[in-house]
Amino acid sequence: MFINSIGYYIPETRITNDYFTEVNGLTSDWIAQRTGILTRSRASANESMDYMCNEAVKNALANLPYSIQDIDLIVFASYSPSDTVGTTGHYIQREHNISNAKVFLISSACSSAINAMEIIYSFFHSELAQKALLICADRNSTYSDDTDCMSGHLWGDGATAYFFSNKSYSDKDPQVVDITTQGLGHIGMGPEAVSLKPKDEGIKMPYGRDVFMYACNYIAQGTKDIVEINGYSLDDLSYFIGHQANMRILKNVVKQLNITENKILSNIEELGNTGSVSALLVFAQNIEIFTTGNLICLSVFGGGYSTGSCLIKIP
């Protein structure tokens, strides 16, 4: 499976740590030391889920080597959709007249994007599709509560669009070597650790310590497994992109795996926790620095719990 073009959209507004001192009592230093976050992206009233995703798609069109109308599969990945019936996937289909595509929404907390990639890979393997568009976004500010001192200071907003095909259209197309995901509802606090109940209380993370512990362990194990199963060693990794939930998690993971910190790619300091889009957003922002032979691992962990890893090779 190959990546043919990538686009992304990040709202311009940044919310600083100092803002949260006023609304929930957490100091800037406290937030920075425990999360690595200095600012977070925040969508305006005009930057709806549909708008952000459409901007990400349009951002990718200039480098797309075929017509967007050739897409036969659209997967929208998100845990914070604005509409669960007329989904953003259907909105994009209509906006770009992609008339011959299957369209659906996939949601599995912060592993949603990797789950979606695995589904696309399966559709290609079973010859049910040949060209796919993955739209991944979370508009956390729709559901987050800034006064919540447990997790209100974490969340950012953003969107990506990835075009995949079952064959390469350029000698520069990154290759998805392998993908794996796993549901983990049976461990720790599971579904109680992180929740998003739109009608009742929005997004909450009452068991942050439990999340931290399992995220460190499963992101590290997922990275190690997918690298070694595919015949590589951890020393072969050019870059590591983990779920952008907490910089302490990322540093814990590379310490466990004896990977040097300069191989970490991250945007959490500026954008905060952008949810399921976070790892794909980091990859998209850094696509220009990747060179021939680079091996990149994306490894994520989400509420529920859920986890997933992806290995990408730059030709």
Stockholm file with secondary structure:
# STOCKHOLM 1.0

chainA/1-315         MFINSIGYYIPETRITNDYFTEVNGLTSDWIAQRTGILTRSRASANESMDYMCNEAVKNALANLPYSIQDIDLIVFASYSPSDTVGTTGHYIQREHNISNAKVFLISSACSSAINAMEIIYSFFHSELAQKALLICADRNSTYSDDTDCMSGHLWGDGATAYFFSNKSYSDKDPQVVDITTQGLGHIGMGPEAVSLKPKDEGIKMPYGRDVFMYACNYIAQGTKDIVEINGYSLDDLSYFIGHQANMRILKNVVKQLNITENKILSNIEELGNTGSVSALLVFAQNIEIFTTGNLICLSVFGGGYSTGSCLIKIP
#=GR chainA/1-315 SS CEEEEEEEECCSCEEEHHHHHHHHCCCHHHHHHHHCCSEEECCCTTCCHHHHHHHHHHHHHTTCSSCGGGCCEEEEECSSCSCSSSCHHHHHHHHTTCTTCEEEEECCGGGHHHHHHHHHHHHHHTTSCSEEEEEEEEEGGGTCCTTCTTTTTSBCEEEEEEEEESSCSSTTCCEEEEEEEEECTTSTTGGGTSEEETTTTEEECTTHHHHHHHHHHHHHHHHHHHHHHTTCCGGGCSEEEECTTCHHHHHHHHHHHTCCGGGBCCCHHHHCBCGGGHHHHHHHHTGGGCCTTCEEEEEEEETTTEEEEEEEECC
#=GC SS_cons         CEEEEEEEECCSCEEEHHHHHHHHCCCHHHHHHHHCCSEEECCCTTCCHHHHHHHHHHHHHTTCSSCGGGCCEEEEECSSCSCSSSCHHHHHHHHTTCTTCEEEEECCGGGHHHHHHHHHHHHHHTTSCSEEEEEEEEEGGGTCCTTCTTTTTSBCEEEEEEEEESSCSSTTCCEEEEEEEEECTTSTTGGGTSEEETTTTEEECTTHHHHHHHHHHHHHHHHHHHHHHTTCCGGGCSEEEECTTCHHHHHHHHHHHTCCGGGBCCCHHHHCBCGGGHHHHHHHHTGGGCCTTCEEEEEEEETTTEEEEEEEECC
//
